[in-house]
Amino acid sequence: MIAIRTESELDLIRQGGEILRDCFRLIEEMLRLGVTTGKLDRVAEEFIRSREAAPAFKGYQGYPASICTSVNEQVVHGIPGPRKLRDGDIIGIDIGVLYEEFYADASRTYTIGEVDEEAERLIGVTREALELAIDKARPGNHLSDISHVIQTQAEKYGYQVVRALVGHGIGRRMHEEPQIPNFGPPGRGPILKPGMVLALEPMVNAGTYEVHALKDNWTVVTVDGRLSAHFEDTVAVTEDAPRIMTR
């Protein structure tokens, strides 16, 4: 069953989203050549806790860090550590917070130094896929309308959406119903209603959609070693327009 949130519950999710927004702004100031992904993780955790929230990922099913830092061919769930960011890298940063018993979740992909044209294009297409998906989060639309617009946007530019991973509902738990694939035909699945809260997250690969996990059992990478980009926002369906909780 897909939860319908009250206005007071939506407000708590929004407050958690504001913490995420400010955390991303802090991280963006640190993104430069030579910074380690581990340092980004430490700063993010300290900031989140300073706002009387908890890093939602830390300890989640055994995950060892507070944020995910996925570089280049890493799709999602990259574990922060001693890796230094280099010129030409792209990095997906995924952060979740738990605030007053409610979760919020978001991801951004950034460039480091001078990146090539393909990287810039991939990031732009993925970012636009998220915007198109958010616009479909309206009452009366079907859930798969979101999935379809993401796939259409990616494939229009010759890219592929990851099929093994999905977006999700979010609220009192990090992952709630419904699962939201980034592909599929329109007009299927549940009809969206005001009060639903969805974590929409296009994951787009420059090459094949196929992925696999590394030996750490967390880091997911493209099987062909080509780049992947990831954007995510927590979005509430309302009577008027989609409400982006994490911006």
Buried (B, 14 or more C-beta within 10 A) or exposed (E): EBBEBEEEBBBBBBBBBBBBBEBBEBBEEEBEEEBBBBBBBBBBBEBBEEBEBBBBBBEEEEBBBBBBBBBBBBBBBBBBEEBEBEEBBBBBBBBBBBBEEBBBBBBBBBBBEEBEEEBEBBBEBBBBBBBBBBBBBBBEBBBBBBBBBBBBBBBEBEBBBBBEBBBBBBBEEBBBBBBBBBBBEBEEBBEBEBBBBBBBBBBBBBBEBEBEEEEEEBBBBBEEEBBBBBBBBBBBBBEEEBBBBBB
